[in-house]
Amino acid sequence: MQSTRLPAPNAAQQERFRRMYQVGCICCRLVGLGHVECQINHHLSGGRRISHDATTGECPWHHVGEPPAGMTPSEARAAFGPSRKLESRLFHVQFGSDEQLLAFQNRLIDITPAPRTVGRRYRRSSKLLPPPGAAA
């Protein structure tokens, strides 16, 4: 079996992932739930990940079929629609093809403002920060 690993994401791909986390699960948005935290789903071709750019943000239910705490899979399906992992055909009937989902994800990324940065991260250095436990 060939490896499905990709090289580490570059800076632009990492920014894409940040934006996807900011947008949330695209399937939950399509059913009118608003922002729900997501995981990064890499789309596949022939069982292999295509790239870090062929990705959509999906909550644990829509991505891997993990229902929210306190819910059974049948309750989650009734509330959120089918899961990609558990009911792939029905998932694509309700939410569209991978290409359609990717286009929707890219559109949401394009119209979502970049997250604000509040401050800078500093490397721990004697010139910048005192070592842990030292008096300032």
Phi and psi in degrees as GROMACS dihedral restraints (atoms count N, CA, C in turn):
[ dihedral_restraints ]
;  ai    aj    ak    al  type     phi  dphi    fc
    3     4     5     6     1   -79.9    20    10
    4     5     6     7     1   151.9    20    10
    6     7     8     9     1   -70.5    20    10
    7     8     9    10     1   144.3    20    10
    9    10    11    12     1  -103.7    20    10
   10    11    12    13     1     9.8    20    10
   12    13    14    15     1   -73.2    20    10
   13    14    15    16     1   144.1    20    10
   15    16    17    18     1  -110.5    20    10
   16    17    18    19     1   160.6    20    10
   18    19    20    21     1   -62.2    20    10
   19    20    21    22     1   160.9    20    10
   21    22    23    24     1   -56.6    20    10
   22    23    24    25     1   145.2    20    10
   24    25    26    27     1   -64.5    20    10
   25    26    27    28     1   142.3    20    10
   27    28    29    30     1   -80.5    20    10
   28    29    30    31     1  -178.3    20    10
   30    31    32    33     1   -61.3    20    10
   31    32    33    34     1   -41.1    20    10
   33    34    35    36     1   -66.0    20    10
   34    35    36    37     1   -39.0    20    10
   36    37    38    39     1   -70.2    20    10
   37    38    39    40     1   -36.6    20    10
   39    40    41    42     1   -63.5    20    10
   40    41    42    43     1   -39.0    20    10
   42    43    44    45     1   -64.5    20    10
   43    44    45    46     1   -39.4    20    10
   45    46    47    48     1   -57.4    20    10
   46    47    48    49     1   -46.5    20    10
   48    49    50    51     1   -61.8    20    10
   49    50    51    52     1   -42.2    20    10
   51    52    53    54     1   -59.1    20    10
   52    53    54    55     1   -43.7    20    10
   54    55    56    57     1   -65.3    20    10
   55    56    57    58     1   -38.5    20    10
   57    58    59    60     1   -64.0    20    10
   58    59    60    61     1   -42.5    20    10
   60    61    62    63     1   -60.9    20    10
   61    62    63    64     1   -37.5    20    10
   63    64    65    66     1   -67.4    20    10
   64    65    66    67     1   -38.8    20    10
   66    67    68    69     1   -72.7    20    10
   67    68    69    70     1   -40.3    20    10
   69    70    71    72     1    89.5    20    10
   70    71    72    73     1  -169.0    20    10
   72    73    74    75     1   -66.6    20    10
   73    74    75    76     1   121.2    20    10
   75    76    77    78     1   -72.8    20    10
   76    77    78    79     1   -29.0    20    10
   78    79    80    81     1   -68.8    20    10
   79    80    81    82     1   -42.3    20    10
   81    82    83    84     1   -62.2    20    10
   82    83    84    85     1   -37.1    20    10
   84    85    86    87     1   -62.4    20    10
   85    86    87    88     1   -40.6    20    10
   87    88    89    90     1   -66.6    20    10
   88    89    90    91     1   -27.4    20    10
   90    91    92    93     1   -94.9    20    10
   91    92    93    94     1     6.8    20    10
   93    94    95    96     1    87.4    20    10
   94    95    96    97     1    19.8    20    10
   96    97    98    99     1   -90.2    20    10
   97    98    99   100     1    -6.1    20    10
   99   100   101   102     1    74.8    20    10
  100   101   102   103     1  -150.2    20    10
  102   103   104   105     1   -76.2    20    10
  103   104   105   106     1   124.1    20    10
  105   106   107   108     1  -131.4    20    10
  106   107   108   109     1   131.8    20    10
  108   109   110   111     1   -54.3    20    10
  109   110   111   112     1   145.9    20    10
  111   112   113   114     1  -128.0    20    10
  112   113   114   115     1   166.1    20    10
  114   115   116   117     1  -111.4    20    10
  115   116   117   118     1   160.9    20    10
  117   118   119   120     1   -87.7    20    10
  118   119   120   121     1   121.1    20    10
  120   121   122   123     1  -105.0    20    10
  121   122   123   124     1   116.2    20    10
  123   124   125   126     1   -84.4    20    10
  124   125   126   127     1   125.7    20    10
  126   127   128   129     1   -74.4    20    10
  127   128   129   130     1   150.4    20    10
  129   130   131   132     1  -114.6    20    10
  130   131   132   133     1   154.3    20    10
  132   133   134   135     1  -139.0    20    10
  133   134   135   136     1   117.9    20    10
  135   136   137   138     1    63.5    20    10
  136   137   138   139     1    30.6    20    10
  138   139   140   141     1    80.7    20    10
  139   140   141   142     1     3.3    20    10
  141   142   143   144     1  -115.5    20    10
  142   143   144   145     1   144.2    20    10
  144   145   146   147     1   -62.6    20    10
  145   146   147   148     1   136.5    20    10
  147   148   149   150     1   -76.4    20    10
  148   149   150   151     1   -57.5    20    10
  150   151   152   153     1  -172.1    20    10
  151   152   153   154     1   172.8    20    10
  153   154   155   156     1   -73.0    20    10
  154   155   156   157     1   -12.7    20    10
  156   157   158   159     1   -86.9    20    10
  157   158   159   160     1   -20.3    20    10
  159   160   161   162     1   -95.2    20    10
  160   161   162   163     1    68.6    20    10
  162   163   164   165     1  -136.1    20    10
  163   164   165   166     1   149.1    20    10
  165   166   167   168     1  -132.3    20    10
  166   167   168   169     1   152.8    20    10
  168   169   170   171     1   -89.8    20    10
  169   170   171   172     1   121.9    20    10
  171   172   173   174     1  -136.7    20    10
  172   173   174   175     1   141.5    20    10
  174   175   176   177     1   -68.3    20    10
  175   176   177   178     1   166.1    20    10
  177   178   179   180     1   -56.5    20    10
  178   179   180   181     1   -33.2    20    10
  180   181   182   183     1   -66.4    20    10
  181   182   183   184     1   -53.5    20    10
  183   184   185   186     1   -68.4    20    10
  184   185   186   187     1   -31.8    20    10
  186   187   188   189     1   -79.2    20    10
  187   188   189   190     1   -57.6    20    10
  189   190   191   192     1  -124.1    20    10
  190   191   192   193     1     9.4    20    10
  192   193   194   195     1    76.9    20    10
  193   194   195   196     1    25.1    20    10
  195   196   197   198     1   -91.9    20    10
  196   197   198   199     1   108.4    20    10
  198   199   200   201     1   -68.1    20    10
  199   200   201   202     1   152.6    20    10
  201   202   203   204     1   -59.2    20    10
  202   203   204   205     1   156.5    20    10
  204   205   206   207     1   -52.8    20    10
  205   206   207   208     1   134.3    20    10
  207   208   209   210     1    84.4    20    10
  208   209   210   211     1     0.7    20    10
  210   211   212   213     1  -115.1    20    10
  211   212   213   214     1   146.9    20    10
  213   214   215   216     1   -86.8    20    10
  214   215   216   217     1   162.6    20    10
  216   217   218   219     1   -56.8    20    10
  217   218   219   220     1   -37.8    20    10
  219   220   221   222     1   -68.2    20    10
  220   221   222   223     1   -35.9    20    10
  222   223   224   225     1   -66.9    20    10
  223   224   225   226     1   -41.1    20    10
  225   226   227   228     1   -64.5    20    10
  226   227   228   229     1   -40.6    20    10
  228   229   230   231     1   -62.9    20    10
  229   230   231   232     1   -42.4    20    10
  231   232   233   234     1   -64.9    20    10
  232   233   234   235     1   -36.2    20    10
  234   235   236   237     1   -82.7    20    10
  235   236   237   238     1   -37.9    20    10
  237   238   239   240     1  -118.0    20    10
  238   239   240   241     1    -8.1    20    10
  240   241   242   243     1    93.7    20    10
  241   242   243   244     1   178.8    20    10
  243   244   245   246     1   -69.9    20    10
  244   245   246   247     1   156.4    20    10
  246   247   248   249     1   -92.6    20    10
  247   248   249   250     1   140.3    20    10
  249   250   251   252     1   -57.8    20    10
  250   251   252   253     1   -44.4    20    10
  252   253   254   255     1   -73.5    20    10
  253   254   255   256     1   -39.6    20    10
  255   256   257   258     1   -84.9    20    10
  256   257   258   259     1   -32.0    20    10
  258   259   260   261     1  -142.6    20    10
  259   260   261   262     1    68.9    20    10
  261   262   263   264     1   -57.5    20    10
  262   263   264   265     1   -45.7    20    10
  264   265   266   267     1   -61.7    20    10
  265   266   267   268     1   -48.8    20    10
  267   268   269   270     1   -65.5    20    10
  268   269   270   271     1   -36.0    20    10
  270   271   272   273     1   -56.5    20    10
  271   272   273   274     1   -49.2    20    10
  273   274   275   276     1   -71.5    20    10
  274   275   276   277     1   -29.8    20    10
  276   277   278   279     1   -63.8    20    10
  277   278   279   280     1   -44.3    20    10
  279   280   281   282     1   -76.5    20    10
  280   281   282   283     1   -43.3    20    10
  282   283   284   285     1  -103.4    20    10
  283   284   285   286     1   -12.4    20    10
  285   286   287   288     1   104.9    20    10
  286   287   288   289     1   173.7    20    10
  288   289   290   291     1   -70.7    20    10
  289   290   291   292     1   166.3    20    10
  291   292   293   294     1   -58.7    20    10
  292   293   294   295     1   -37.6    20    10
  294   295   296   297     1   -64.7    20    10
  295   296   297   298     1   -40.8    20    10
  297   298   299   300     1   -67.1    20    10
  298   299   300   301     1   -41.6    20    10
  300   301   302   303     1   -64.4    20    10
  301   302   303   304     1   -40.0    20    10
  303   304   305   306     1   -64.4    20    10
  304   305   306   307     1   -41.5    20    10
  306   307   308   309     1   -63.5    20    10
  307   308   309   310     1   -41.4    20    10
  309   310   311   312     1   -63.9    20    10
  310   311   312   313     1   -44.6    20    10
  312   313   314   315     1   -58.9    20    10
  313   314   315   316     1   -47.0    20    10
  315   316   317   318     1   -62.6    20    10
  316   317   318   319     1   -38.0    20    10
  318   319   320   321     1   -64.6    20    10
  319   320   321   322     1   -43.6    20    10
  321   322   323   324     1   -63.5    20    10
  322   323   324   325     1   -38.9    20    10
  324   325   326   327     1   -63.3    20    10
  325   326   327   328     1   -42.4    20    10
  327   328   329   330     1   -63.7    20    10
  328   329   330   331     1   -35.2    20    10
  330   331   332   333     1   -95.5    20    10
  331   332   333   334     1    -5.2    20    10
  333   334   335   336     1   -89.4    20    10
  334   335   336   337     1   125.5    20    10
  336   337   338   339     1   -62.6    20    10
  337   338   339   340     1   147.7    20    10
  339   340   341   342     1   -62.8    20    10
  340   341   342   343     1   143.7    20    10
  342   343   344   345     1   -63.7    20    10
  343   344   345   346     1   144.3    20    10
  345   346   347   348     1   -77.1    20    10
  346   347   348   349     1   146.2    20    10
  348   349   350   351     1  -102.1    20    10
  349   350   351   352     1   131.8    20    10
  351   352   353   354     1   -88.5    20    10
  352   353   354   355     1   -33.8    20    10
  354   355   356   357     1  -155.9    20    10
  355   356   357   358     1  -176.0    20    10
  357   358   359   360     1  -104.7    20    10
  358   359   360   361     1   149.3    20    10
  360   361   362   363     1   -89.3    20    10
  361   362   363   364     1   139.6    20    10
  363   364   365   366     1  -117.8    20    10
  364   365   366   367     1   139.1    20    10
  366   367   368   369     1   -68.4    20    10
  367   368   369   370     1   146.3    20    10
  369   370   371   372     1   -69.9    20    10
  370   371   372   373     1   117.4    20    10
  372   373   374   375     1  -145.6    20    10
  373   374   375   376     1   146.4    20    10
  375   376   377   378     1   -61.8    20    10
  376   377   378   379     1   -24.8    20    10
  378   379   380   381     1   -79.2    20    10
  379   380   381   382     1   -26.0    20    10
  381   382   383   384     1  -101.7    20    10
  382   383   384   385     1   -47.1    20    10
  384   385   386   387     1  -134.2    20    10
  385   386   387   388     1   143.8    20    10
  387   388   389   390     1   -71.1    20    10
  388   389   390   391     1   153.3    20    10
  390   391   392   393     1   -63.3    20    10
  391   392   393   394     1   156.2    20    10
  393   394   395   396     1   -55.2    20    10
  394   395   396   397     1   137.0    20    10
  396   397   398   399     1    82.1    20    10
  397   398   399   400     1    -5.8    20    10
  399   400   401   402     1   -84.7    20    10
  400   401   402   403     1   149.5    20    10
  402   403   404   405     1   -72.9    20    10
  403   404   405   406     1   139.5    20    10
